[in-house]
Amino acid sequence: MTQALSIRALRKIYKNGFEALRGIDLDVQAGDFFALLGPNGAGKSTTIGIISSLVNKTSGVVEVFGHSLDREREAAKRCIGLVPQEINFNQFETVLNIVVNQAGFYGIRRREARIRAEECLRQLALWDKRNTVSRTLSGGMKRRLMIARALAHSPRLLILDEPTAGVDLEIRRSMWDFLRRINREGTTIILTTHYLEEAENLCRHIAIINHGRIVEHSRMGDLLARLHTSRYILEIANSVDRAPVVAGYRLERLDERTLAAEVPAELGIHRLFKALAEQGIEVIALRNAANRLEQLFVDLVESQRPVPVRKSA
Amino acid sequence: MRHLIPLQTILFKEIHRFIRIWPQTVLPAAITTSLYFLIFGGLIGRQIGSMAGMPYLDYIVPGVVLMSVITNAYSNVVSSFYSTKFQRHIEELLIAPVPNWVILAGYVGGGIARGLAVGVVVGGIGVLFTHVHPFHPWIVAAILLLTATLLSLAGFINAIYANSFDDISIVPNFVLTPLVYLGGVFYSIDLLPEFWRKISLGNPILYMINAFRYGFLGISDVRIDVAFGIIGGAILMLLVWALVLLRRGTGLKS
């Protein structure tokens, strides 16, 4: 299958000596919806910066749809659309001009650029705001404007660096629907996000980066399958003085009407309900204690945490 | 010519920007120069009489016009490109398949356009106060264009190095303005003692103003071929410097 992105031995050492990337390899297949996750400072934004030519690499090879960033930079750039983490459009320009100008930078004539801009702005429900000066838009509209701008030249690879940061749930879900749709239509998407639920819901493949190294690179389903236990919060009808004991499960009393339960995948939750009912405990509500991917993410990142150096006396 | 559309886009954006804010970009130059003509020409000029055989007001008109071109070409590029950096929408250009020379040409083109626009307005006001007309129109046009280009390039380099809004006002206030005022806008350097006359010859602005004055009045304190050589050489030097900075990503990429 065609590779949308191929990265080999990518390193970045900043002028202050900080080594942000320590030789990462990464492959993203064409048509994929790919999550690039990692804690703050792990190297996600540096990686995206290098792919989109905003950061100079120290060494390594980056290819976008087979075009080398070193040898065929213009061809590689034509394939990429970037939605950066920070708002970075001209705050004094109108919404329409921002998208039309961006299309112009990609060599699209003004007349065609206006048609393309209208399509993008309509898709993201911003057409009514086309003559509005961008600084007066709401936070969610600004995020959507950055997506519309990134799509102005119909990129084959769309990179979204925390696109839903700070937007409310309703807008986030509408953005998810939009991203799913353009992915179905053929656009390869790379997403970084701190909302792990977002990555779990949208992405088919995942890479986790930590301390400048890729610590996980697999199918989302394979990764989640490695999670052997799930943690649930149970609301119960009758109060309990201590945590009940059920063979195979680990239960913890959070307060008199709330329990936390570690549920092994092979036993399932139904058997726990039945065992609790036999002890006269009726479960009236249930929720996930943590997102499944979040548990894995924390485990992977924690396992990579550098051991503190003990100072000698 | 696949880069023509990106170049047109940057140019259109830059020209649209200074036209949209004309009360900040064109009007101040028109008011300031009108006052120069009124005070230095109409009031003080009568007391001075003539300069290099010309009525004083006629003598200062070319210098005042070029002074406006110099300050406006420089300030247009330095403020526009720095604010592009500051608001980070320079990233729109850096991620796009736009070569560095197109970015440079677009911004410098914007600076030239504003320099010429202000030059025409100020020149028009000068004509209202005097009867000065171009003596060598091609020299006038060439010096106007070359000066606007040189100062636009200088503004671009200043913007690349700038890390704050203070950094974009240091050069105009403490370098450019003294060089312009000491560059023979209001006097002939032949009036100066020999030592200061020789010092003045080290001021590149002097060559631009005198060549421009030659185009209007047919008089100059310096040789015209030397003036063209110095301006052309300076343009070449700044052009290479700006392209090297863009290639390295100085001030733009980490």
Chai-1 contact restraints between the chains, C-beta under 6 A:
chainA,res_idxA,chainB,res_idxB,connection_type,confidence,min_distance_angstrom,max_distance_angstrom,comment,restraint_id
A,S52,B,I95,contact,1.0,0.0,6.0,A-B,restraint_1
A,S53,B,L94,contact,1.0,0.0,6.0,A-B,restraint_2
A,S53,B,I95,contact,1.0,0.0,6.0,A-B,restraint_3
A,L54,B,E91,contact,1.0,0.0,6.0,A-B,restraint_4
A,L54,B,L94,contact,1.0,0.0,6.0,A-B,restraint_5
A,V55,B,S254,contact,1.0,0.0,6.0,A-B,restraint_6
A,N56,B,G249,contact,1.0,0.0,6.0,A-B,restraint_7
A,N56,B,K253,contact,1.0,0.0,6.0,A-B,restraint_8
A,E74,B,P97,contact,1.0,0.0,6.0,A-B,restraint_9
A,K77,B,P97,contact,1.0,0.0,6.0,A-B,restraint_10
A,R78,B,P97,contact,1.0,0.0,6.0,A-B,restraint_11
A,L82,B,I95,contact,1.0,0.0,6.0,A-B,restraint_12
A,N88,B,R88,contact,1.0,0.0,6.0,A-B,restraint_13
A,N88,B,H89,contact,1.0,0.0,6.0,A-B,restraint_14
A,N88,B,E91,contact,1.0,0.0,6.0,A-B,restraint_15
A,F89,B,H89,contact,1.0,0.0,6.0,A-B,restraint_16
A,N90,B,H89,contact,1.0,0.0,6.0,A-B,restraint_17
A,N101,B,T9,contact,1.0,0.0,6.0,A-B,restraint_18
A,N101,B,K13,contact,1.0,0.0,6.0,A-B,restraint_19
A,Q102,B,E92,contact,1.0,0.0,6.0,A-B,restraint_20
A,G104,B,I5,contact,1.0,0.0,6.0,A-B,restraint_21
A,G104,B,T9,contact,1.0,0.0,6.0,A-B,restraint_22
A,F105,B,P6,contact,1.0,0.0,6.0,A-B,restraint_23
A,F105,B,T9,contact,1.0,0.0,6.0,A-B,restraint_24
A,F105,B,A96,contact,1.0,0.0,6.0,A-B,restraint_25
A,F105,B,V98,contact,1.0,0.0,6.0,A-B,restraint_26
A,Y106,B,A96,contact,1.0,0.0,6.0,A-B,restraint_27
A,G107,B,R2,contact,1.0,0.0,6.0,A-B,restraint_28
A,G107,B,I5,contact,1.0,0.0,6.0,A-B,restraint_29
